């Protein structure tokens, strides 16, 4: 057993590298004081992309004391029920429901019911714990048998997320004083808004040419003739994109620290693996798992599991058919040409595309 204290590349060290061992574990048991849907979704997506079948059993230790954020709770249920995306293996999330609360962070890999490798330290099962630069967290390999016993002892005092009553666990969000770094980032001052005091940005959906994208933006999957565009322009026989593919364009001036930072993609990794995922809840209660991608600073907000998710949602809101070109005329008829994002936490956002009634 390696007893070194590790403070870098924790994601690979504890959450991916054990799968490369000769033992080949098939489940991961986690006790974490705090956990986030955005991080769990990203971890499962990477396991899926690498064709790893792993069952994850997560115990959130501080749920009864500090509560679970609404987006996290809904996201955990969605992952459990495989509504967000299909993947091999199971995802179970449990909340510690009675004292004592659990602030520990323990990760135990098992083969069947046999614990084979384990880690303990300071890293929560969150983006802040594993992916955000500028935060120093540590993990150390520990005795797998005693770590598994600790997991089992914590699990006895839990309730599965889908069975939990929201009134017992889902709490409001503590408002933090927003740090406005550029003029595009504002503070909501409307006293009638449920987001009074929250940081917000209003992102235009038109591009610099004055339209809503041709082979880009909301019309990412369409060419100038309104037909599905080629997957690869250099290969006219290589197939065509889904016409509903779309992303939200994020101009350079909006790279102001509002969203999670864009991470330069290391060699051998895809953008969906490297980037920090964040959850977006819409004003009509749809939820997306998003990343920033492309352009050197992350100029696109997209849904990495399925690039059509945003396109289908916008077209439904606009009242047009699947795969139809989004034009100025359509947006004018709808009554809005931008979206407002409110920052709930470092990896949770609310997106408003509603139109005020006159």
N, C-alpha and C positions, 0 to 999 in steps of 0.2 A: 504493500500500500504506500502510495506517494503522499507524504505528510507535508509537502510544501504549501505555503499560503500563496494562493494565486489571485492576482488583482488585475489581470488583463485577459481579453478574449474569453470571458467567462461563458458566453453562449456556446462556443464550440467545446470548451473544456468540460462543462457539466451537462449540457443538453444535447450534444450531437456526437462527440468523440466516443462515448461509451458504446455506441452502436457499431463502432468499427472493431470492437474487441472480438476475440474468438468465441466468447460466450454468447454473443448476440442476444442481449436482453430484449424482452418484448413488452415491457410495461414500465411506466415511470410513476412513482408515488411521490407526491409533493406536499409538504407542509410549508405554507408561506403566510406570513402575517398579513400581507396585502397582495392582491393579484389584479391584473387587468385583462379585459376581453381582448383588447387590441394586441397585446403581446401573445396571449394564448392562441389567437387566430393566426398570427404570423408564424408561430412555432409549428402549429399543425400543418400550415400550408407548406412549410419547408419539408417537413416529414413526408407529406404527400408527394411533393415534387421529386423527392429522392426515393420514392417507392418503399418507404419504411412503414411497416404496420406496427404501430405502438399504441397501447392503451394508456391514457393519462388519467390518473385519479388525483384530483387537486383538493386540498383542504385549505380554506381561507380562514386563518386563525383569529383575525381581529374583527370579523364580521359583526358579531353581536355588540361590540363596544363602539366601533367607529362607523358601522354600517357599510353597505355596498352601494356604489353609485348606480343610478338607474341604467345607464348605458352598459355598465359592466354586467349587471344582473341579467338584463335582456340578452346581452351577447353570450353569456355563459349558457343560458337556456337554449339559445339558437345553435351553439356549437354542440351541445348535448344531443339535441334533436336532429342535428345535421341539416338544418335549414340554410345555414350560411353557405356551406359547400360540402360535398360528399368526400369522405376520406376513409381509408382503411383504419381499423381500430376504433376504440371508444374514447369518449371524453366525458368524464364525470367530475362535477364540481360540487363541493360540499361546504357549508358554512358552519363553523363552530357556533353553537347556539346558547351555551351556558358557560358560566365561569368554571374554571379559569380560562381566560382568553389566551391565545397563543401568538407570540410575537416572533417565533423561531422561523428559520428558513432552512429546510432540509429536503434533499432530493435523493431518492432511492431508486435505482434501476434494478429490476427483477427479471428473472427467467422463470416463467411460471410463478410459483409462490416462493421462489428462492431469491433472496436479495443478494446481488452480486457486486455492486459498487454503489457508493453513496458519497454525498457531499453536504457540508454544512457551512454556514457563514452568514454574511450580512445581506446577500442579494435576494430581494423579493422577486416573485415571478411577474415582473413588470418590465416595461421599456427602461424605466429609470434604473432598475436593478441590473439589467444585462446589456443595454444598447446605447444609453445616452452618454456621450463623452462629457468629461468634466465632473463625473461622479465616481468616487473611488469606492468600489465594493470588493469584498473578498469571499472566496470559497476555499475550503480545504477538504481533501478526501478523508473520509472517516469510516469507522467500522460499519459495514452494511447491515449486519444483524441487529445491532442496537439501534441504528437509525430506522430500520423497518419496525422494530418494536415501538419506537416513539411515534411513528406514523399511525400505527394501529391504535395506540392509546389515544391519540388526538381524534381519530376517525370515529371513535365510539360516541363522542359528544357532538355529532354533526347532524345536519339535515341536508338532503340533496337540493340543489338550487331550484329545480323545477317544482319541488314540493313546498318550498319555503313561501311563507306569506310575505308579500311585499311590505306590508305595514310593520313587520318585525325587523326587516333588514334594510330595505331600500330607504336611503336618507337623502335629504337635500344636499346641496353643494355649498361648502364654505366659500364665500366670495373673497378673493385675494385682490389686493391692490395691484392693478395692472401696470406693467411697465411699458409705456408707449414709446417705441423706438423710432418710429417714423410717422409722418403725418397720415399715412394710409391706415394706421392702426388707431382706433378711437375707443372711447369709453361710452357705453350706452347711457344716455342721460334722460331718456323718456321714462317718466315715472309710471306710466301705464304698462311698460314692458316688463315681462317676467325676468328679463335679463338686465335690469337696472344695475349699473355698476360693473357689469362684465365688459371685458375687452372684446372688440369686434372689428371686423374688416368687411368692406363691401367690394366684392370682386366683379368687375364687368365681364360679361359673357361675349361681348364683341371683341374681335381681335384688332390689331393695329391698322388693318385695312378697312375696318368699318363693318365687317360682316361676321357671321358666327362660325366661320371655319369652312374651308374646302380641303378635304384630306387632313383636317386638324380640328381641334376644339370639339364642339358638340356634333360636328359632322366628320369626325375622324375616319369613319368607315366609308365615306362617300367621295366620289370624284366630282368634278365640276358639272357633270351631266346628271348628277343625282343618282348614279348607279354605284354599286359596290366597287371600291377601288382595288387595284392589284395588291396582293400581299407584298410583292417585290417588283418594282418597276423594271428591273433589269431582266426579269423572267416573266414574260407575258403568259406563260403556261403554268405558272406556279400557284394558281388559285386566287381567290378574291377574299377580301375581308368581310366580316359581318357588317352590314350597313348601320347597325345600331351602336357600333363602337364609338366611344366618346370619352373625353376628359375635360376637366375644367382648367382652362388656361390661367396660370398664375404669373402675371407680369413681374419683371425683375424688382420693381419697387415694392412688391408685396412680400419679398423675401426679407421680412423684418423681425424674425424671431417669433412670429405668431404661431405658425405651424411647427411640428417637429423638424429638426434640421435635415437637409438632404445629405446623404452619405455617398461619397465617391465609391462606385462599385469596384471591389477588389477583383483581380483576375480569378476566374474559376467560379464566380458567384453570379447569380442573376440579380436584377434590380429588386425583385420581390423578396429575395433572401436578405439583401444588404440593407434595404430601407426600413425605417421605423414605421410600423403601422399605427394608424390612429382611427378611432371610431367616429362616425358622423351620423347623427340622428337628424332627420328632416322634420319640417313642420307638419308633415302628414304621417309621421311615425314610421317611416322607412329607415332602415339602418344599413350603412355601408362600412366596410373595412377598406381603408384607403392608404395609399402611399404617395409620396412625391417622386417624380421621375423625370429624367431627361434634362437637356439644356445646360448641364454643368452646375445648376443651382437648384434643380427640382422644379421646373416650370410647368409641370403637369400634375394635377390631382387626379388620380385614376384608381380603379378598383382592380387589383392585380389578379384576383381569382377569375374574373370574367369582365373583360373590358366593355361589355355591352350593358352592364348594370346601370350606369349613369345615363347612357343614351336612351335606354328603354324608359327609365324614370322620367327624364325630361320630356320625352315625346308623349308619355301618358299625361303629364301635367299640362302640356300644351294642347292636348286634345287632337293629336295627329297620329297617323298610323305608324306602325313599326317600320323603321328603316327610311322614313321620309326625311327629306332635306329640311333643316330648320332655317327659316329665312327671316329677314327683317319684318316682313308682313305678318308672319305668324307670331313673332315676339311682340309686335305692336298690338296685335289683336288680344294677346294674353294680358299685356299691360305691365310688363317688367322685362328689363334687359340685364339684370345683375342678380347676384345672390349675396346674402349676408351670412357670415360665419360668426358665431359667438364661441368664445373659448371657455369651456367648462373646466377642463384640466389640461395637463400637458399632452394627453393623447385622446381627449374627448372634445367633440365640437358639435354645435347645433347649427344646421343650415336652413335658412329661411328663404323660400322662393314664393312666399304668399303675396297676394295682391290686395292692397287695402280697398275695402268697399267704399265707394263714393256716396 
